[in-house]
Amino acid sequence: MTQPTPAVIDTLDLILLGTVGLGTIAWFARRQLADKLFGSSQSAASTKPVTPAAPKKERNFVKLMQQQGRRVVIFYGSQTGTAEDYASRLAKECAQRYGVNCMTADIELYDLSYLDTLPEDTLVFFVMATYGEGEPTDNATDFWEQLVTDEEPQFSQGGEDLAALRYVLFGLGNKTYEHYNAVARILDQRLTKLGAKRIGERGEGDDDGSLEEDFLAWQESMWPAFCEALGVDESSAQSGPRQATYSVEELENYEKDDVYFGEIGAKVKGNSKPVYDAKRPYIAPITSRELFKGSDRHCLHIEIDISGTNLNYQTGDHVAMWPSNNEDEVMRLASVLGLTDKLDAVVMVKAVDPAASKQYPFPVPATYRAIFRHYLDICAPASRQSLLPLVEYAPTEESKELLKLLATDKDEYRVKVGEAVRNLGQVLELAANGESSGSFASVPFDLIVESISRLQPRYYSISSSSKEQPGSIAATCVTLAYQPSTTPDRTVYGVNTNFLYRMHLQSQGQDDNALPVYDLAGPRQSFINADGYKVPVHIRRSQFKLPRNTSVPVIMVGPGTGVAPFRGFVRERALQKKEGKSVGPTVLFFGSRHSQQDFLYADEWSDLFATLGDDSQLITAFSRETDHKVYVQHRLEEHGEAMWKLLEKGAYIYVCGDAKNMARDVNQTFVKLAMDYGNKPEDKALDYIKSLRNIGRYQEDVWS
């Protein structure tokens, strides 16, 4: 029997994994590591600590809906919390404006085989984000395998169709990615094929444009279709008093040990050994060094110690770091809400609706300070829809008019909030004409919790090799600070990168008064120890992986911090070479501004590529050192014939970095190589590069 070539072996591996479902593999691994969840209902007065963990899986959501008199269920597949926020907003609109009883539901918690038992007078919403290269979010992988991947899904009554199902669909995506809104589009096709009927148009939000505006525009045509489907008189839609989503109670009596001061996961009880994951990140010791320092940015190499924990990673995975908001913004929002003097008061926050998908929005009881500092994303731009409920609490007629204008006029909002990157505290200050002290003190705190999303971890491509250093994760982080075009006198600071840079400066005995101030000690002093600082982390699996066969050639394109995962790839292949394995040609295209200023890991590449041998090379593009700017795609084209020969030998292509410009230009360059050296017409060249993507030989780890 003829042995398949290395490239074919890896293709077969990828096909097999695709059949099983990489998302499902990651999901099962995560579920095996997950903590036992708890979520028993408590009275608001209780001081028993609770984290917003999901309840145990309710298999039959239809039965639950019937028991609670719900006509609508809104499922969400969410990676960063936005889809979940949109689902909650839709549910509130259903109940308050149209009087329709509904429930929001984390799609991970329910058995969707019961979709065939829904009565015909009910409606199902799907609010689904697309993650990575057209993949479902982590919480939607089980559903995806059950309903989409399985060609002949079996439903609870033994049937194979969903003829009675009526559904509404909104997708969240980013047009700079190859598979824009793939999850929503594929799901729509699948449900239609199974006989279900979509109500209204499928909505698609573009995060590269204005996801919020896309969502609001979609609702304008969706609600009339919704009303018609449920027999609701749209003309009788109510705009009465706001119905609170959460109840808030300040506690007089509590046990201090039960209070959350910013901890992410549930407290460890007794002598049980904690399991660390996305629901309970590990507070890991870190060390840092500065890779370059410019006038407008800094780049840190962070080493994260995970030894002695259940955490493990594979080369190419992502590390999630949980940030803290800076004290300037904490005090700004506290001041404008009149909470400065009671930041350390302890409050219990819980959902009013006992059937809410999450009874607690964050770990409680907690202090106002902890909520602002660790639990709410107070630095994010305020959404247009969140501003309208605040109008009635404005202190003057002028401030009411301004808030109303920002909430209803998308152009005014775009200029003064969106492009200016103003968070809620800054918008309220603007409305109050710069007077921050207590100007919006009448705003109920539950409205603040409802209006601001939960603070999410920031993800970084891991820049180390798990084979070389399994107990330590490296990350490459450039500080983010910029002046918005509409308000050049203001500086917007990246939340996590400046938090890390403050830690780095303090560990070096330095300071920078221009940077925001952070509480570096963390909740209960948990971010510091005798040796330095710590940060909460967990691991997110990625499909961005080297070919299993080490002899397969690889072509990597990673300008700027896009080189991060390729540092791990190159180090791993150099290690394999030292171990005597056959390692194929390894080519890295790296680009930056200047060889003497921001050439990342310049001191490492020479020895690594010497180890890899003469058929491997580093090819650089320094855009500010020539009369005309030279980027990685230009270098790729210059070496086009050699790269095409590698592709003919089964080479894998990896691209990491900016999705909007660089990744697109690199893709077009590879298409051109197929035309120039493969003698393919343009349509065939496009199909060829697309086929490489489909079999996993063209992989991207990109962001916009």
LUMVEX-846896 format. One record per residue (C-alpha): residue number from 1; x negated, z negated, y; residue in one letter. Coordinates in pm, whole numbers, padded with zeros to 5 digits. Layout:
   nr      xx      zz      yy  rest
  NUM       X       Z       Y     A
...
This chain:
   nr      xx      zz      yy  rest
    1   00000   00000   00000     M
    2  -00137   00098   00340     T
    3  -00202  -00198   00567     Q
    4  -00026  -00175   00907     P
    5  -00245  -00150   01215     T
    6  -00295  -00465   01429     P
    7  -00053  -00332   01689     A
    8   00214  -00273   01424     V
    9   00168  -00621   01283     I
   10   00235  -00773   01623     D
   11   00530  -00541   01682     T
   12   00685  -00653   01353     L
   13   00627  -01015   01450     D
   14   00804  -00959   01780     L
   15   01096  -00780   01616     I
   16   01135  -01066   01370     L
   17   01121  -01324   01646     L
   18   01368  -01122   01852     G
   19   01608  -01120   01557     T
   20   01586  -01493   01511     V
   21   01599  -01550   01885     G
   22   01306  -01697   02075     L
   23   01547  -01888   02293     G
   24   01703  -02049   01987     T
   25   01362  -02150   01854     I
   26   01283  -02317   02185     A
   27   01628  -02474   02191     W
   28   01595  -02625   01844     F
   29   01251  -02762   01931     A
   30   01388  -02917   02246     R
   31   01687  -03065   02065     R
   32   01464  -03217   01800     Q
   33   01263  -03391   02071     L
   34   01558  -03489   02286     A
   35   01651  -03848   02335     D
   36   01979  -03982   02206     K
   37   02208  -03920   02495     L
   38   02440  -04183   02637     F
   39   02714  -04143   02891     G
   40   02979  -04409   02847     S
   41   03218  -04443   03137     S
   42   03171  -04744   03359     Q
   43   03352  -04890   03651     S
   44   03191  -04823   03986     A
   45   03122  -05191   04027     A
   46   02914  -05210   03713     S
   47   02541  -05243   03763     T
   48   02456  -05126   03414     K
   49   02198  -04851   03469     P
   50   02302  -04500   03376     V
   51   02126  -04167   03390     T
   52   02318  -03841   03425     P
   53   02264  -03751   03061     A
   54   02528  -03532   02904     A
   55   02790  -03683   02676     P
   56   02773  -03615   02304     K
   57   02877  -03266   02209     K
   58   03255  -03216   02209     E
   59   03309  -02948   01949     R
   60   03662  -02849   02047     N
   61   03683  -02800   02422     F
   62   04032  -02647   02391     V
   63   04167  -02969   02244     K
   64   04003  -03162   02526     L
   65   04163  -02932   02784     M
   66   04505  -02978   02629     Q
   67   04470  -03354   02619     Q
   68   04384  -03361   02989     Q
   69   04627  -03092   03104     G
   70   04358  -02842   03210     R
   71   04443  -02475   03254     R
   72   04094  -02360   03349     V
   73   03749  -02433   03209     V
   74   03435  -02331   03398     I
   75   03128  -02297   03176     F
   76   02785  -02274   03336     Y
   77   02447  -02160   03210     G
   78   02200  -02306   03458     S
   79   01820  -02331   03471     Q
   80   01758  -02483   03814     T
   81   02100  -02626   03897     G
   82   02240  -02345   04115     T
   83   02487  -02214   03856     A
   84   02600  -02569   03794     E
   85   02656  -02619   04168     D
   86   02860  -02299   04186     Y
   87   03070  -02408   03889     A
   88   03145  -02739   04060     S
   89   03242  -02560   04382     R
   90   03477  -02327   04195     L
   91   03638  -02622   04020     A
   92   03693  -02803   04347     K
   93   03848  -02492   04503     E
   94   04076  -02448   04200     C
   95   04207  -02802   04226     A
   96   04219  -02858   04601     Q
   97   04328  -02516   04725     R
   98   04542  -02386   04440     Y
   99   04647  -02704   04262     G
  100   04514  -02583   03927     V
  101   04373  -02854   03701     N
  102   04034  -02747   03563     C
  103   03714  -02882   03413     M
  104   03350  -02784   03449     T
  105   03147  -02772   03131     A
  106   02781  -02745   03041     D
  107   02793  -02456   02795     I
  108   02540  -02634   02574     E
  109   02783  -02914   02490     L
  110   03072  -02716   02344     Y
  111   03144  -02500   02043     D
  112   03249  -02164   02183     L
  113   03395  -02053   01851     S
  114   03713  -02223   01976     Y
  115   03757  -01953   02240     L
  116   04007  -01786   02008     D
  117   04244  -02085   02029     T
  118   04291  -02087   02405     L
  119   04655  -02043   02510     P
  120   04729  -01719   02697     E
  121   04817  -01907   03017     D
  122   04460  -02043   03050     T
  123   04149  -01895   03205     L
  124   03777  -01928   03130     V
  125   03506  -01892   03396     F
  126   03148  -01812   03300     F
  127   02887  -01880   03570     V
  128   02569  -01755   03406     M
  129   02213  -01735   03539     A
  130   01956  -01495   03398     T
  131   01618  -01650   03331     Y
  132   01280  -01484   03278     G
  133   01291  -01138   03125     E
  134   01667  -01107   03084     G
  135   01702  -01427   02883     E
  136   01977  -01689   02885     P
  137   01898  -02025   03040     T
  138   01779  -02307   02817     D
  139   02125  -02464   02799     N
  140   02289  -02132   02702     A
  141   02069  -02026   02409     T
  142   02296  -02176   02142     D
  143   02600  -02001   02292     F
  144   02403  -01676   02317     W
  145   02308  -01683   01951     E
  146   02663  -01773   01853     Q
  147   02852  -01514   02056     L
  148   02612  -01238   02161     V
  149   02324  -01206   01914     T
  150   02544  -01241   01608     D
  151   02695  -00895   01559     E
  152   02998  -01036   01376     E
  153   03070  -01379   01527     P
  154   03319  -01592   01339     Q
  155   03571  -01785   01545     F
  156   03750  -02106   01455     S
  157   04058  -01938   01309     Q
  158   03854  -01700   01095     G
  159   03909  -01401   01320     G
  160   03650  -01173   01474     E
  161   03805  -01094   01811     D
  162   03909  -01265   02133     L
  163   04216  -01060   02220     A
  164   04391  -01356   02385     A
  165   04097  -01459   02603     L
  166   04104  -01399   02978     R
  167   03783  -01466   03165     Y
  168   03618  -01460   03507     V
  169   03244  -01394   03533     L
  170   02977  -01451   03796     F
  171   02609  -01388   03728     G
  172   02302  -01518   03909     L
  173   01991  -01303   03908     G
  174   01712  -01150   04115     N
  175   01677  -00777   04177     K
  176   01299  -00791   04181     T
  177   01311  -00854   03806     Y
  178   01334  -00576   03551     E
  179   01645  -00715   03383     H
  180   01858  -00800   03685     Y
  181   02158  -01015   03588     N
  182   02117  -00909   03227     A
  183   02291  -01217   03088     V
  184   02611  -01162   03287     A
  185   02614  -00788   03216     R
  186   02554  -00824   02842     I
  187   02807  -01106   02815     L
  188   03066  -00898   02998     D
  189   03013  -00607   02759     Q
  190   03025  -00836   02459     R
  191   03346  -01012   02558     L
  192   03514  -00680   02634     T
  193   03407  -00543   02297     K
  194   03561  -00850   02133     L
  195   03892  -00772   02301     G
  196   03883  -01022   02587     A
  197   04016  -00924   02930     K
  198   03815  -00982   03246     R
  199   04011  -01099   03549     I
  200   03881  -00946   03873     G
  201   03541  -00787   03922     E
  202   03225  -00923   03767     R
  203   03028  -01099   04037     G
  204   02651  -01057   04069     E
  205   02436  -01268   04298     G
  206   02088  -01161   04407     D
  207   01849  -01446   04477     D
  208   01605  -01204   04639     D
  209   01871  -01126   04899     G
  210   02133  -01390   04967     S
  211   02274  -01545   04655     L
  212   02507  -01762   04862     E
  213   02655  -01469   05054     E
  214   02701  -01273   04731     D
  215   02887  -01568   04582     F
  216   03114  -01610   04884     L
  217   03187  -01236   04906     A
  218   03277  -01221   04537     W
  219   03527  -01504   04577     Q
  220   03725  -01309   04836     E
  221   03844  -01061   04574     S
  222   03831  -01302   04280     M
  223   04083  -01560   04405     W
  224   04374  -01314   04442     P
  225   04311  -01192   04085     A
  226   04286  -01554   03971     F
  227   04622  -01640   04131     C
  228   04792  -01337   03979     E
  229   04658  -01419   03632     A
  230   04781  -01780   03644     L
  231   05105  -01712   03829     G
  232   04995  -01909   04134     V
  233   05147  -01829   04473     D
  234   04838  -01742   04677     E
  235   05032  -01775   05003     S
  236   05092  -02144   04926     S
  237   04719  -02218   04900     A
  238   04650  -02555   05054     Q
  239   04387  -02657   05303     S
  240   04480  -03023   05316     G
  241   04258  -03331   05324     P
  242   03932  -03311   05134     R
  243   03941  -03452   04784     Q
  244   03630  -03650   04703     A
  245   03429  -03541   04401     T
  246   03236  -03867   04381     Y
  247   03310  -04230   04451     S
  248   03041  -04436   04622     V
  249   03024  -04813   04626     E
  250   02757  -05027   04786     E
  251   02676  -05312   04549     L
  252   02635  -05668   04664     E
  253   02541  -05803   04322     N
  254   02304  -05627   04087     Y
  255   02003  -05684   03866     E
  256   01695  -05540   04033     K
  257   01556  -05430   03697     D
  258   01866  -05212   03653     D
  259   01822  -05030   03984     V
  260   01666  -04682   03988     Y
  261   01410  -04631   04262     F
  262   01339  -04269   04174     G
  263   01281  -04276   03799     E
  264   01397  -03952   03638     I
  265   01484  -04053   03283     G
  266   01653  -04348   03118     A
  267   01453  -04667   03101     K
  268   01275  -04732   02773     V
  269   01429  -05023   02586     K
  270   01240  -05265   02366     G
  271   00936  -05136   02180     N
  272   01076  -04788   02119     S
  273   00830  -04507   02181     K
  274   00963  -04269   02447     P
  275   01015  -03902   02376     V
  276   00921  -03696   02681     Y
  277   01104  -03378   02775     D
  278   01305  -03228   03062     A
  279   01543  -03523   03060     K
  280   01263  -03780   03062     R
  281   00942  -03638   03210     P
  282   00610  -03804   03140     Y
  283   00434  -03961   03438     I
  284   00096  -03807   03368     A
  285  -00245  -03895   03515     P
  286  -00391  -03608   03716     I
  287  -00723  -03511   03866     T
  288  -00772  -03235   04122     S
  289  -01036  -03021   04282     R
  290  -01012  -02773   04565     E
  291  -01071  -02411   04468     L
  292  -01066  -02287   04825     F
  293  -00975  -02417   05167     K
  294  -00858  -02178   05437     G
  295  -00719  -02216   05785     S
  296  -00362  -02171   05665     D
  297  -00366  -02265   05296     R
  298  -00544  -02461   05028     H
  299  -00563  -02407   04654     C
  300  -00590  -02689   04403     L
  301  -00688  -02691   04039     H
  302  -00489  -02974   03879     I
  303  -00574  -03126   03540     E
  304  -00283  -03310   03380     I
  305  -00357  -03554   03097     D
  306  -00091  -03546   02822     I
  307  -00301  -03704   02548     S
  308  -00126  -03970   02342     G
  309   00223  -03829   02408     T
  310   00462  -03609   02214     N
  311   00407  -03334   02472     L
  312   00228  -03022   02356     N
  313   00195  -02672   02493     Y
  314   00093  -02324   02393     Q
  315  -00125  -02101   02607     T
  316   00105  -01913   02845     G
  317   00368  -02187   02875     D
  318   00480  -02343   03205     H
  319   00433  -02697   03326     V
  320   00713  -02851   03530     A
  321   00620  -03102   03799     M
  322   00887  -03322   03954     W
  323   00832  -03351   04332     P
  324   00918  -03611   04590     S
  325   01062  -03529   04932     N
  326   00847  -03612   05231     N
  327   00921  -03919   05440     E
  328   00974  -03718   05758     D
  329   01279  -03548   05608     E
  330   01399  -03866   05437     V
  331   01403  -04045   05772     M
  332   01552  -03747   05955     R
  333   01857  -03730   05729     L
  334   01892  -04108   05711     A
  335   01882  -04127   06091     S
  336   02140  -03857   06157     V
  337   02374  -04021   05902     L
  338   02323  -04367   06050     G
  339   02162  -04503   05733     L
  340   01818  -04596   05866     T
  341   01885  -04970   05854     D
  342   02035  -04965   05507     K
  343   01807  -04731   05317     L
  344   01735  -05002   05061     D
  345   02100  -05085   04998     A
  346   02199  -05023   04635     V
  347   02487  -04788   04559     V
  348   02677  -04674   04252     M
  349   02779  -04307   04256     V
  350   03007  -04160   03991     K
  351   03245  -03868   03946     A
  352   03606  -03930   04042     V
  353   03731  -03703   03763     D
  354   03667  -03880   03431     P
  355   03640  -03539   03261     A
  356   03366  -03413   03493     A
  357   03079  -03247   03310     S
  358   02845  -03510   03452     K
  359   02980  -03854   03528     Q
  360   02671  -03943   03731     Y
  361   02489  -03693   03954     P
  362   02159  -03882   03918     F
  363   02038  -04213   03773     P
  364   02239  -04503   03918     V
  365   02261  -04760   04061     P
  366   02003  -04641   04311     A
  367   01908  -04703   04671     T
  368   01983  -04459   04950     Y
  369   01608  -04423   04994     R
  370   01555  -04327   04629     A
  371   01843  -04078   04645     I
  372   01695  -03905   04950     F
  373   01338  -03928   04829     R
  374   01373  -03833   04463     H
  375   01720  -03715   04365     Y
  376   01862  -03479   04631     L
  377   01697  -03155   04747     D
  378   01717  -03254   05113     I
  379   01447  -03003   05220     C
  380   01637  -02697   05096     A
  381   01824  -02481   05350     P
  382   02181  -02601   05396     A
  383   02434  -02366   05238     S
  384   02695  -02207   05462     R
  385   02985  -02337   05256     Q
  386   02853  -02695   05272     S
  387   02875  -02697   05653     L
  388   03250  -02644   05693     L
  389   03360  -02986   05556     P
  390   03122  -03151   05806     L
  391   03295  -03002   06112     V
  392   03558  -03276   06136     E
  393   03286  -03543   06150     Y
  394   03092  -03386   06438     A
  395   03051  -03622   06736     P
  396   03143  -03375   07014     T
  397   03350  -03061   07063     E
  398   03031  -02864   07122     E
  399   02881  -02978   06793     S
  400   03206  -02901   06612     K
  401   03208  -02549   06750     E
  402   02846  -02489   06652     L
  403   02895  -02617   06296     L
  404   03211  -02412   06259     K
  405   03029  -02103   06385     L
  406   02743  -02153   06138     L
  407   02988  -02209   05854     A
  408   03202  -01903   05923     T
  409   02975  -01645   06085     D
  410   02722  -01522   05831     K
  411   02500  -01357   06096     D
  412   02474  -01676   06301     E
  413   02407  -01869   05982     Y
  414   02140  -01621   05874     R
  415   01949  -01648   06203     V
  416   01982  -02021   06270     K
  417   01981  -02161   05916     V
  418   01882  -01906   05651     G
  419   01587  -01732   05816     E
  420   01499  -02048   06009     A
  421   01493  -02243   05678     V
  422   01677  -02543   05824     R
  423   01781  -02816   05585     N
  424   02097  -03022   05629     L
  425   01931  -03291   05840     G
  426   01786  -03028   06072     Q
  427   02118  -02845   06101     V
  428   02299  -03166   06192     L
  429   02030  -03245   06450     E
  430   02075  -02897   06594     L
  431   02452  -02947   06611     A
  432   02403  -03282   06782     A
  433   02174  -03114   07039     N
  434   01865  -03296   06908     G
  435   02027  -03641   06907     E
  436   01968  -03763   06552     S
  437   02035  -04136   06562     S
  438   02370  -04191   06396     G
  439   02534  -03880   06539     S
  440   02700  -03803   06205     F
  441   02738  -04161   06085     A
  442   03105  -04105   06004     S
  443   03025  -03854   05726     V
  444   03121  -04007   05389     P
  445   02818  -04040   05166     F
  446   03002  -03881   04873     D
  447   03023  -03561   05080     L
  448   02643  -03565   05120     I
  449   02599  -03602   04744     V
  450   02844  -03318   04690     E
  451   02680  -03091   04951     S
  452   02314  -03118   04850     I
  453   02185  -02996   04515     S
  454   01982  -03214   04282     R
  455   01606  -03200   04340     L
  456   01459  -02980   04069     Q
  457   01114  -02963   03911     P
  458   00872  -02693   04023     R
  459   00727  -02469   03751     Y
  460   00367  -02345   03727     Y
  461   00203  -02110   03481     S
  462  -00041  -02316   03276     I
  463  -00399  -02208   03346     S
  464  -00567  -02362   03042     S
  465  -00592  -02285   02672     S
  466  -00412  -02514   02431     S
  467  -00670  -02433   02164     K
  468  -00955  -02534   02393     E
  469  -00798  -02846   02549     Q
  470  -00475  -02948   02372     P
  471  -00458  -03285   02547     G
  472  -00488  -03154   02901     S
  473  -00288  -02902   03104     I
  474  -00436  -02712   03398     A
  475  -00229  -02577   03688     A
  476  -00331  -02369   03989     T
  477  -00138  -02453   04306     C
  478  -00161  -02300   04654     V
  479  -00009  -02511   04931     T
  480   00292  -02356   05099     L
  481   00330  -02390   05476     A
  482   00461  -02124   05712     Y
  483   00638  -02062   06043     Q
  484   00979  -01893   06012     P
  485   01009  -01570   06211     S
  486   01315  -01693   06403     T
  487   01162  -02033   06489     T
  488   00783  -01982   06509     P
  489   00736  -02322   06670     D
  490   00842  -02495   06346     R
  491   00646  -02528   06021     T
  492   00818  -02529   05684     V
  493   00627  -02712   05412     Y
  494   00648  -02652   05040     G
  495   00785  -02968   04881     V
  496   00562  -03009   04577     N
  497   00239  -02835   04679     T
  498   00199  -03050   04989     N
  499   00289  -03360   04787     F
  500   00003  -03269   04550     L
  501  -00232  -03190   04837     Y
  502  -00163  -03528   04996     R
  503  -00253  -03690   04665     M
  504  -00571  -03485   04649     H
  505  -00676  -03582   05000     L
  506  -00609  -03950   04937     Q
  507  -00807  -03941   04612     S
  508  -01099  -03798   04812     Q
  509  -01065  -04061   05084     G
  510  -00947  -03796   05332     Q
  511  -00636  -03732   05536     D
  512  -00464  -03461   05739     D
  513  -00232  -03581   06010     N
  514  -00070  -03237   06038     A
  515   00082  -03266   05691     L
  516   00410  -03442   05615     P
  517   00384  -03799   05491     V
  518   00483  -03877   05132     Y
  519   00533  -04196   04937     D
  520   00246  -04139   04696     L
  521   00296  -04467   04512     A
  522   00621  -04349   04355     G
  523   00907  -04558   04218     P
  524   00786  -04905   04124     R
  525   00426  -04794   04199     Q
  526   00438  -04568   03894     S
  527   00246  -04279   04051     F
  528  -00076  -04470   04103     I
  529  -00325  -04649   03882     N
  530  -00683  -04764   03907     A
  531  -00815  -04416   03830     D
  532  -00601  -04213   04068     G
  533  -00256  -04058   04085     Y
  534   00016  -03951   03844     K
  535   00304  -03702   03855     V
  536   00614  -03663   03635     P
  537   00583  -03354   03413     V
  538   00738  -03178   03118     H
  539   00668  -02849   02937     I
  540   00881  -02535   02945     R
  541   00823  -02282   02670     R
  542   00748  -01924   02763     S
  543   00741  -01594   02576     Q
  544   00432  -01495   02777     F
  545   00191  -01505   02485     K
  546  -00126  -01338   02362     L
  547  -00088  -01112   02056     P
  548  -00126  -01308   01736     R
  549  -00385  -01060   01614     N
  550  -00698  -01139   01818     T
  551  -00845  -00790   01771     S
  552  -00569  -00628   01976     V
  553  -00689  -00522   02326     P
  554  -00528  -00690   02626     V
  555  -00497  -00571   02987     I
  556  -00416  -00847   03238     M
  557  -00317  -00801   03602     V
  558  -00305  -01119   03810     G
  559  -00382  -01129   04183     P
  560  -00396  -01463   04365     G
  561  -00250  -01751   04169     T
  562  -00111  -01489   03931     G
  563  -00448  -01527   03759     V
  564  -00348  -01875   03640     A
  565  -00224  -01793   03290     P
  566  -00507  -01541   03247     F
  567  -00764  -01812   03292     R
  568  -00605  -01968   02984     G
  569  -00591  -01633   02802     F
  570  -00956  -01548   02874     V
  571  -01080  -01894   02783     R
  572  -00885  -01881   02457     E
  573  -01023  -01541   02358     R
  574  -01377  -01652   02449     A
  575  -01330  -01956   02226     L
  576  -01205  -01734   01942     Q
  577  -01509  -01511   01989     K
  578  -01740  -01815   01961     K
  579  -01557  -01910   01642     E
  580  -01656  -01575   01493     G
  581  -01319  -01405   01513     K
  582  -01281  -01038   01593     S
  583  -01164  -01026   01955     V
  584  -01052  -00699   02108     G
  585  -01137  -00569   02456     P
  586  -01020  -00810   02725     T
  587  -00971  -00665   03074     V
  588  -00864  -00868   03376     L
  589  -00770  -00718   03712     F
  590  -00791  -00988   03979     F
  591  -00722  -00950   04349     G
  592  -00750  -01170   04656     S
  593  -00838  -01141   05023     R
  594  -01210  -01209   05021     H
  595  -01475  -01266   04755     S
  596  -01630  -01555   04949     Q
  597  -01307  -01729   05044     Q
  598  -01034  -01716   04779     D
  599  -01193  -01577   04461     F
  600  -01027  -01815   04216     L
  601  -01248  -01951   03935     Y
  602  -01535  -01731   04052     A
  603  -01785  -01969   03890     D
  604  -01627  -01931   03543     E
  605  -01573  -01561   03485     W
  606  -01933  -01449   03438     S
  607  -02003  -01669   03136     D
  608  -01661  -01607   02984     L
  609  -01688  -01229   02996     F
  610  -02050  -01245   02876     A
  611  -01919  -01428   02570     T
  612  -01644  -01169   02519     L
  613  -01895  -00882   02518     G
  614  -01956  -00543   02675     D
  615  -01612  -00404   02594     D
  616  -01449  -00671   02813     S
  617  -01463  -00687   03189     Q
  618  -01334  -00844   03511     L
  619  -01228  -00587   03773     I
  620  -01174  -00723   04126     T
  621  -00991  -00604   04436     A
  622  -01067  -00784   04763     F
  623  -00822  -00651   05019     S
  624  -00997  -00770   05336     R
  625  -01348  -00642   05257     E
  626  -01288  -00270   05302     T
  627  -01166  -00046   05581     D
  628  -00838   00003   05397     H
  629  -00668  -00260   05184     K
  630  -00744  -00234   04814     V
  631  -00509  -00404   04568     Y
  632  -00507  -00450   04192     V
  633  -00287  -00144   04135     Q
  634  -00551   00069   04309     H
  635  -00824  -00065   04078     R
  636  -00595  -00009   03782     L
  637  -00553   00355   03881     E
  638  -00930   00396   03928     E
  639  -00985   00277   03569     H
  640  -00679   00462   03446     G
  641  -00840   00676   03176     E
  642  -01010   00375   03012     A
  643  -00689   00171   03030     M
  644  -00491   00455   02873     W
  645  -00736   00468   02582     K
  646  -00679   00096   02529     L
  647  -00303   00150   02531     L
  648  -00346   00418   02266     E
  649  -00524   00155   02058     K
  650  -00226  -00079   02084     G
  651  -00323  -00281   02393     A
  652  -00084  -00539   02536     Y
  653  -00017  -00545   02911     I
  654   00033  -00874   03098     Y
  655   00132  -00899   03465     V
  656   00163  -01225   03659     C
  657   00240  -01285   04026     G
  658   00470  -01143   04291     D
  659   00772  -00965   04143     A
  660   00895  -00790   04455     K
  661   00590  -00579   04540     N
  662   00289  -00627   04315     M
  663   00465  -00620   03976     A
  664   00672  -00319   04077     R
  665   00364  -00130   04201     D
  666   00170  -00215   03885     V
  667   00457  -00091   03669     N
  668   00465   00236   03864     Q
  669   00089   00271   03819     T
  670   00120   00240   03442     F
  671   00393   00506   03452     V
  672   00149   00728   03643     K
  673  -00121   00667   03380     L
  674   00122   00781   03111     A
  675   00182   01098   03312     M
  676  -00183   01166   03402     D
  677  -00356   01079   03073     Y
  678  -00071   01088   02825     G
  679   00055   01424   02955     N
  680   00410   01290   02967     K
  681   00673   01413   03213     P
  682   00801   01145   03446     E
  683   01116   01066   03248     D
  684   00917   01034   02924     K
  685   00653   00822   03099     A
  686   00925   00586   03225     L
  687   01072   00567   02875     D
  688   00728   00494   02729     Y
  689   00662   00197   02960     I
  690   01014   00072   02897     K
  691   00953   00092   02522     S
  692   00638  -00119   02564     L
  693   00856  -00382   02731     R
  694   01114  -00367   02455     N
  695   00859  -00434   02179     I
  696   00676  -00704   02375     G
  697   00363  -00508   02463     R
  698   00439  -00521   02836     Y
  699   00503  -00878   02946     Q
  700   00557  -01027   03290     E
  701   00542  -01380   03427     D
  702   00655  -01313   03783     V
  703   00829  -01479   04073     W
  704   00975  -01373   04406     S
